[in-house]
C-alpha cells in the first residue's frame, strides 16, 4: 500500500504511514457483481490488526527529552571570568586581567560545546580583562 500523502510504500497492515505519519486510506475492492449466490456462508470476522508503530523519518532529528530541555546549564567559568574582569580594574590588575581572559576563552569553548550557545558573561569578562591590560599599557 502506498501513502496518498508522501507516496511511501507501507505494509498492508499499517493504518498510518511510517514515513509521514498520515492515516493511510484503504482502497475499497471493486464492486461485487449484482448476482450473488443465494446461499453464502456467514462472513468470518477479520482479525483486528495491532496498532502500528509509528516510526519517525530517518532525516528528522529527535526532540529533546522534556527533562533535558527544562534543565538550564549555567556557565560558572564565564561568571568567574566576568567577576575577575571587573576586579582587574580595582586590584591585582595584571594578574586578574590575564586570568579573566584565559578563563573566559576556556568558558566560551566549554559552554559552546555543552549547550551550543555563546556565554555572554565570558565575553564580557574577556573584554574587561583586555581593557584593563590596555589601560595598564597606556599608563606605563
KADA-V460791 format. One record per residue. N is the residue number from 1. RES is the residue in three letters. SS is DSSP state (~ for helix, > for strand, _ for the rest). Layout:
# KADA-V460791
n = [N;N]
res = [RES;RES]
ss = [SS;SS]
This chain:
# KADA-V460791
n = [1;2;3;4;5;6;7;8;9;10;11;12;13;14;15;16;17;18;19;20;21;22;23;24;25;26;27;28;29;30;31;32;33;34;35;36;37;38;39;40;41;42;43;44;45;46;47;48;49;50;51;52;53;54;55;56;57;58;59;60;61;62;63;64;65;66;67;68;69;70;71;72;73;74;75;76;77;78;79;80;81;82;83;84;85;86;87;88;89;90;91;92;93;94;95;96;97;98;99;100;101;102;103;104;105;106;107;108;109;110;111;112;113;114;115;116;117;118;119;120;121;122;123;124;125;126;127;128;129;130;131;132;133;134;135;136;137;138;139;140]
res = [UNK;UNK;UNK;UNK;UNK;UNK;UNK;UNK;UNK;UNK;UNK;UNK;UNK;UNK;UNK;UNK;UNK;UNK;UNK;UNK;UNK;UNK;UNK;UNK;UNK;UNK;UNK;UNK;UNK;UNK;UNK;UNK;UNK;UNK;UNK;UNK;UNK;UNK;UNK;UNK;UNK;UNK;UNK;UNK;UNK;UNK;UNK;UNK;UNK;UNK;UNK;UNK;UNK;UNK;UNK;UNK;UNK;UNK;UNK;UNK;UNK;UNK;UNK;UNK;UNK;UNK;UNK;UNK;UNK;UNK;UNK;UNK;UNK;UNK;UNK;UNK;UNK;UNK;UNK;UNK;UNK;UNK;UNK;UNK;UNK;UNK;UNK;UNK;UNK;UNK;UNK;UNK;UNK;UNK;UNK;UNK;UNK;UNK;UNK;UNK;UNK;UNK;UNK;UNK;UNK;UNK;UNK;UNK;UNK;UNK;UNK;UNK;UNK;UNK;UNK;UNK;UNK;UNK;UNK;UNK;UNK;UNK;UNK;UNK;UNK;UNK;UNK;UNK;UNK;UNK;UNK;UNK;UNK;UNK;UNK;UNK;UNK;UNK;UNK;UNK]
ss = [_;>;_;_;_;_;_;_;>;_;_;_;_;_;_;>;_;_;_;_;_;_;>;_;_;_;_;_;_;_;_;_;_;_;_;_;_;_;_;_;_;_;_;_;_;_;_;_;_;_;_;_;_;_;_;_;_;_;_;_;_;_;_;_;_;~;~;~;~;~;_;_;_;_;_;~;~;~;~;~;~;~;~;~;~;~;~;_;_;_;_;_;~;~;~;~;~;~;~;~;~;~;~;~;~;~;~;~;~;~;~;~;~;~;~;_;_;_;_;~;~;~;~;~;~;~;~;~;~;~;~;~;~;~;~;~;~;~;~;_]
